[in-house]
């Protein structure tokens, strides 16, 4: 999957060099979804139902905060195509997936995803859809929501809770965690 993520970045970046700003804008439209799609695929492959819940919650919160701010803050896009510039939804979604991958599954997944997310942020600025404040705001929202809701993946952790008797007069509970 990591190689697929890097291959997608290299392929699309080489295509956008020839296609100009319009191709770059369309590439960022697609690439912003790759970190979340990768996170979804990894969670499914690892049978990580807790991770799926965390990804869903962080992504939903990310989008709710992002769209809420877009409705409240009427900032014109640098290219003049609308007033939904702050924060960048594309960047927020990309950094949400990247932060989830980094925190849940480690740097091997997170670093390539952050490279891709940075490319998306750069592409949004390069095509005049956003300025740097817009993409920084989106990155902070995306990374922040994933950071809040995501816990590291621990495969093989086992929790056991059992009633315990201590002699004739004492009773209690014993908890054991093994990993």
N, C-alpha and C positions, 0 to 999 in steps of 0.2 A: 504494500500500500504506500509506503514512504516513497518508493521509486516511482510509483504511479503519480503521486503528488508532484514530485520534481519533474517528471516527464511532461505532465500537463503544463506546468509553468514554463518550461523551456519551449515546448511546442507553440503555445499561444503567444509567448513573448516574441518568438521569431516570426510568427505570422503577423503580429501587430506592427512590426517594423516596416513591413511592406504595405500594410493596409492604411497606415496613417492614423490620425486621431480618431476617426470613426471606427476603425477596426479595434483600436485600443479601448474605446468606450464599450464596445460590444464584448470584448474579452473580459473587461472588469465586471460586466453584467453577469457573466457566467462564472468566472473564477471566484467571485465572492462567496459562492455556494459550496465550493470544493472543500474547505475545512470542515464545515458542518456535515456535508455528505460523507467525508472520510471518517469523522467522529461517529456518525451513525453506523457506518459499515464496520468499524472496529468494534464498537459496542455489541453489535449483533454477532459478529464472528467470535467474540469472547464470551457470549452468553451473559453479558453484563447488564442485567435488567436495572440495577441501581444506577448504572451509568446512563442508560437510556432515559430514566426519569430525570436525572440531573441535567442532561443535555436539553431535554424538552423544557424543563423549568427555566434554565438559564437563557435559552433562545427566546422563549415566550416573553420573559421579563425584559430581555434586551430589546425586542421589537416594540413592546409596550412603552418602555421609557423613550426609545428613539422617536416613535411616531408621536408620542405625547409632546415631546420637545419641539418637533417639527410643526405641530399645530400651534404651539404657544409662541414660538420664535419665527417670525416672518423675515427670513434673510434671503435676499436674492442670490441666485446662482451667478457665478462669474460670467457664464456665457449668456445670461439673460433669459434662460428657458423656464424660469419659474421661481417661486419663493420658498422652496423646501431645501435650502442648502445646509442648514445646521440642525442636527448633526448628520454626517454621512451614513446612511443606512447600509450601503454596500460595505463600508469599512467596519461598521459595528458588527454586522453578521460575520464577516471574515475573521475579525479578531475574537469574537465569541467562540467560534469553532476552534481557532488556534489555541486559545487559552484553555479550553476544555481538554484538547488533546495533550497539551503540555502538563497540565495539573493532574489529569486522570491517568495518562499512560506514559508520561515521561518525555524527556528532551528529544528522544529519537523520533517521536511523532511531532512534537511541538515546534522544533526548530524549522523543519521544512514548511510547516504550516504558517509560521510567522513570516518566513521569507515570502510566501505566496500572498499573505495578507498585506505585507508591506508593498508588494507590487501593485495590489489592488488600490491601496491608498495613494501611491504615487501616480497610478494611472488616472484616478479620479481628479487629481490636481492637474496633471498634464493635459487632460482634455477639457479643462475649465469647467467641469461640473461642480467642483468644490475648490475651496482654498485650504491652506494647511490647518487652519483652526477647525474647519468642518471635519476633516479626517481625523484630527487629534481628538476631537470630541466623540466621534463615532468609535474610534479605537478604545477610548477610555470607557465608554458605555459597554461595548462588547466584552472587553477584557474584564471589566469590573463585575458584570453580572455572572460571567462564567467563574470568576474567582470566588464569588460569594457562594455559589450553589454547588461547586464541584469538589469532590473529595478524591484523594488518590485511590487507585484501584489496587486492592490487595487480593491476589488470587490465593485461594486455599485457606483463608482465615476461617476459623471455626469458633463459635461462641457457645458455651454450654452453661446453663444455669440449673442447679439442682437443690432440692431441700436437703438440709443436713441436721443431724442430731448430735449434740455435744453432751454426752453422758446422759444422766437421768433427767436433768432439769433444763437443759438448753437446746433450743432449736434455732435454725437460721437458714440462710441461703449461701451457696457457694457458686461463684462465677469463675469460669476458666476460659481464657482466650488463647488459642494456639494458632500460630501462623508460620 
